[in-house]
C-alpha cells in the first residue's frame, strides 16, 4: 500500500501541515525539520498525487528554466542543482535553450508557446533592462544574472564587480604587473562582462597598475576556443602579460592550453584565474584558480523566490533583488 501524508508526518514526528509545506514549498520550514521530513519521504517512498493537487490549485506542477547554452558546463551544473531542488518541491522542470536570442527570450517571457508552466527562471542575455521591465511576464518570473528590470521581477545574481576585483587583486598581490583580461563581450546586453571588467579595472587602480588596451581582449563567446585565440593574441602582442584574469573557466582553460603549447610555464611565467568553478578546472594541469559562485544557493534562492510568487494570491509578493556569495578558490594556476 502506498504511503500517505499522515504516514510521513508520523515517521518524521511533525504535523501533516508541516509535511505538506515541505512537499509543496508553500511556507518556510526550518532546515533541520525539512531534512527530517525529506528523509521520511525517501524512506517511505511517498509520492504526492500531483494530478489531484494541480487540479485543485489550478497549477501544473511544472516550471520552466531558460538558459543561454545547454552545453555550457556552468549552466549545466546550475541546471542540475535547480532540478534537484525542484524535485524536493515535487516540481518538474522543463529546460529550454535561448542561445542569447532576443526573440527566443521574448517568446518565453510572454508565453508565446501557451501557458504550460507555473513559473519561469531565465538567464537573459539579449533583452535589456528596459524591455524586461516593459514585458509583462505571462507567469511568475525569476531572473538570473545582471539584467535588473528595476523592480519588475525577482533577480538572483553574484556581485560580479566584487568577485572580479578580488580575482585581479590576488594576481596583483602576487607581484604581477601586466595583468590581462579575457572576456569582454561588447555585442551582448547582459552586462556580466562589463561588471567583471569594472572589477578588474578597480583592482588595477588600487594596485597602482595601468589598464593597458593591449591587454584587454574581447571574445565572441565564453568558450575554450575563444580563450585559446585570445591567449595566442596576447602572447603575440606588443605587451606580453604575466597574468590573465579570464571571465569564465572555459576561457581560462583555453588560455591554459595555449600556454602549454607555447612552452609558457603556468604559474611561473603567466598566472591564470578563471570564473565559475566548473568541474573541468579542478582536473586541469595545473588545477585552475577560480572565482566560485555559490551555485547551490543560486538554485535554492531562485526556487524559493518562484515558490513565494506562485503561491502568492494574485502574484503580489514584492520583487526581491538577491546577491549570493562567492569565494576565490586558490589552486595551481595563480
NORQUIDA-V481904 format. One record per residue. N is the residue number from 0. RES is the residue in one letter. PSI is psi in radians with two decimals (* if undefined). Layout:
BEGIN
N_RES_PSI ; N_RES_PSI
END
This chain:
BEGIN
0_X_2.40 ; 1_X_2.60 ; 2_X_2.68 ; 3_X_2.94 ; 4_X_-0.70 ; 5_X_-0.66 ; 6_X_-0.71 ; 7_X_-0.74 ; 8_X_-0.75 ; 9_X_-0.81 ; 10_X_-0.72 ; 11_X_-0.23 ; 12_X_0.62 ; 13_X_3.12 ; 14_X_2.80 ; 15_X_-0.65 ; 16_X_-0.69 ; 17_X_-0.74 ; 18_X_-0.75 ; 19_X_-0.68 ; 20_X_-0.68 ; 21_X_-0.78 ; 22_X_-0.72 ; 23_X_-0.36 ; 24_X_0.38 ; 25_X_-0.25 ; 26_X_2.74 ; 27_X_2.39 ; 28_X_2.39 ; 29_X_2.44 ; 30_X_-0.73 ; 31_X_-0.71 ; 32_X_-0.72 ; 33_X_-0.75 ; 34_X_-0.72 ; 35_X_-0.73 ; 36_X_-0.74 ; 37_X_-0.67 ; 38_X_-0.72 ; 39_X_-0.70 ; 40_X_-0.78 ; 41_X_-0.73 ; 42_X_-0.69 ; 43_X_-0.19 ; 44_X_0.55 ; 45_X_2.35 ; 46_X_2.10 ; 47_X_2.67 ; 48_X_1.53 ; 49_X_-0.64 ; 50_X_-0.78 ; 51_X_-0.74 ; 52_X_-0.75 ; 53_X_-0.67 ; 54_X_-0.73 ; 55_X_-0.70 ; 56_X_-0.18 ; 57_X_0.48 ; 58_X_2.80 ; 59_X_-0.35 ; 60_X_0.27 ; 61_X_2.36 ; 62_X_2.77 ; 63_X_2.56 ; 64_X_2.07 ; 65_X_2.03 ; 66_X_2.71 ; 67_X_-0.69 ; 68_X_2.05 ; 69_X_-0.53 ; 70_X_-0.09 ; 71_X_2.18 ; 72_X_-0.69 ; 73_X_-0.90 ; 74_X_-0.54 ; 75_X_-0.79 ; 76_X_-0.75 ; 77_X_-0.73 ; 78_X_-0.71 ; 79_X_-0.73 ; 80_X_-0.68 ; 81_X_-0.71 ; 82_X_-0.75 ; 83_X_-0.79 ; 84_X_-0.65 ; 85_X_-0.65 ; 86_X_-0.59 ; 87_X_-0.42 ; 88_X_0.12 ; 89_X_0.60 ; 90_X_2.59 ; 91_X_2.44 ; 92_X_2.24 ; 93_X_2.17 ; 94_X_2.31 ; 95_X_2.71 ; 96_X_2.20 ; 97_X_-0.35 ; 98_X_0.43 ; 99_X_0.43 ; 100_X_2.25 ; 101_X_-0.75 ; 102_X_-0.68 ; 103_X_-0.75 ; 104_X_-0.71 ; 105_X_-0.72 ; 106_X_-0.73 ; 107_X_-0.70 ; 108_X_-0.62 ; 109_X_0.03 ; 110_X_0.66 ; 111_X_-0.44 ; 112_X_0.14 ; 113_X_2.73 ; 114_X_1.69 ; 115_X_-0.59 ; 116_X_2.73 ; 117_X_-0.40 ; 118_X_2.92 ; 119_X_2.34 ; 120_X_2.20 ; 121_X_2.48 ; 122_X_1.66 ; 123_X_2.32 ; 124_X_-0.51 ; 125_X_-0.74 ; 126_X_2.37 ; 127_X_2.93 ; 128_X_-0.63 ; 129_X_-0.76 ; 130_X_-0.63 ; 131_X_-0.71 ; 132_X_-0.60 ; 133_X_-0.38 ; 134_X_1.92 ; 135_X_1.90 ; 136_X_2.51 ; 137_X_-0.38 ; 138_X_2.90 ; 139_X_2.45 ; 140_X_2.44 ; 141_X_2.27 ; 142_X_2.44 ; 143_X_2.30 ; 144_X_-2.74 ; 145_X_-0.16 ; 146_X_1.62 ; 147_X_1.97 ; 148_X_0.63 ; 149_X_1.00 ; 150_X_0.20 ; 151_X_-0.20 ; 152_X_2.81 ; 153_X_2.56 ; 154_X_2.38 ; 155_X_2.19 ; 156_X_2.95 ; 157_X_2.64 ; 158_X_1.56 ; 159_X_-0.57 ; 160_X_-0.87 ; 161_X_-0.70 ; 162_X_-0.79 ; 163_X_-0.67 ; 164_X_-0.71 ; 165_X_-0.72 ; 166_X_-0.84 ; 167_X_-0.64 ; 168_X_-0.63 ; 169_X_-0.77 ; 170_X_-0.76 ; 171_X_-0.62 ; 172_X_-0.33 ; 173_X_0.14 ; 174_X_0.12 ; 175_X_2.42 ; 176_X_-0.27 ; 177_X_1.41 ; 178_X_1.99 ; 179_X_2.77 ; 180_X_2.20 ; 181_X_2.11 ; 182_X_0.07 ; 183_X_2.39 ; 184_X_1.35 ; 185_X_-0.28 ; 186_X_-0.18 ; 187_X_2.75 ; 188_X_0.06 ; 189_X_-0.27 ; 190_X_-0.20 ; 191_X_-0.87 ; 192_X_-0.68 ; 193_X_-0.71 ; 194_X_-0.70 ; 195_X_-0.61 ; 196_X_-0.65 ; 197_X_-0.75 ; 198_X_-0.68 ; 199_X_-0.79 ; 200_X_-0.73 ; 201_X_-0.72 ; 202_X_-0.70 ; 203_X_-0.76 ; 204_X_-0.79 ; 205_X_-0.53 ; 206_X_-0.06 ; 207_X_0.51 ; 208_X_2.57 ; 209_X_2.61 ; 210_X_1.74 ; 211_X_2.16 ; 212_X_-0.60 ; 213_X_-0.30 ; 214_X_0.15 ; 215_X_1.88 ; 216_X_2.06 ; 217_X_2.76 ; 218_X_2.71 ; 219_X_-0.60 ; 220_X_3.01 ; 221_X_0.67 ; 222_X_2.97 ; 223_X_-0.76 ; 224_X_-0.65 ; 225_X_-0.69 ; 226_X_-0.67 ; 227_X_-0.78 ; 228_X_-0.73 ; 229_X_-0.70 ; 230_X_-0.68 ; 231_X_-0.72 ; 232_X_-0.69 ; 233_X_-0.76 ; 234_X_-0.45 ; 235_X_-0.03 ; 236_X_-3.14 ; 237_X_-0.44 ; 238_X_1.94 ; 239_X_2.18 ; 240_X_2.74 ; 241_X_0.07 ; 242_X_2.67 ; 243_X_2.25 ; 244_X_1.99 ; 245_X_2.40 ; 246_X_-0.04 ; 247_X_2.76 ; 248_X_-0.60 ; 249_X_-0.77 ; 250_X_-0.76 ; 251_X_-0.69 ; 252_X_-0.65 ; 253_X_-0.71 ; 254_X_-0.70 ; 255_X_-0.69 ; 256_X_-0.80 ; 257_X_-0.66 ; 258_X_-0.77 ; 259_X_-0.77 ; 260_X_-0.64 ; 261_X_-0.03 ; 262_X_0.34 ; 263_X_2.21 ; 264_X_2.35 ; 265_X_2.12 ; 266_X_0.11 ; 267_X_-0.84 ; 268_X_-0.76 ; 269_X_2.20 ; 270_X_2.59 ; 271_X_2.32 ; 272_X_2.35 ; 273_X_-2.88 ; 274_X_2.18 ; 275_X_-0.51 ; 276_X_0.95 ; 277_X_2.80 ; 278_X_-0.66 ; 279_X_-0.65 ; 280_X_-0.41 ; 281_X_-0.27 ; 282_X_0.19 ; 283_X_3.02 ; 284_X_1.95 ; 285_X_2.88 ; 286_X_2.55 ; 287_X_2.20 ; 288_X_2.38 ; 289_X_2.81 ; 290_X_2.21 ; 291_X_1.81 ; 292_X_2.62 ; 293_X_1.50 ; 294_X_-0.62 ; 295_X_-0.70 ; 296_X_-0.58 ; 297_X_-0.81 ; 298_X_-0.85 ; 299_X_-0.80 ; 300_X_-0.58 ; 301_X_-0.78 ; 302_X_-0.56 ; 303_X_-0.71 ; 304_X_-0.77 ; 305_X_-0.72 ; 306_X_-0.78 ; 307_X_-0.68 ; 308_X_-0.72 ; 309_X_-0.73 ; 310_X_0.11 ; 311_X_2.20 ; 312_X_2.11 ; 313_X_0.21 ; 314_X_0.91 ; 315_X_0.15 ; 316_X_2.30 ; 317_X_2.42 ; 318_X_2.54 ; 319_X_2.55 ; 320_X_1.76 ; 321_X_2.40 ; 322_X_2.17 ; 323_X_2.71 ; 324_X_2.86 ; 325_X_2.95 ; 326_X_2.66 ; 327_X_2.10 ; 328_X_1.96 ; 329_X_2.11 ; 330_X_-2.33 ; 331_X_-0.18 ; 332_X_-0.15 ; 333_X_*
END
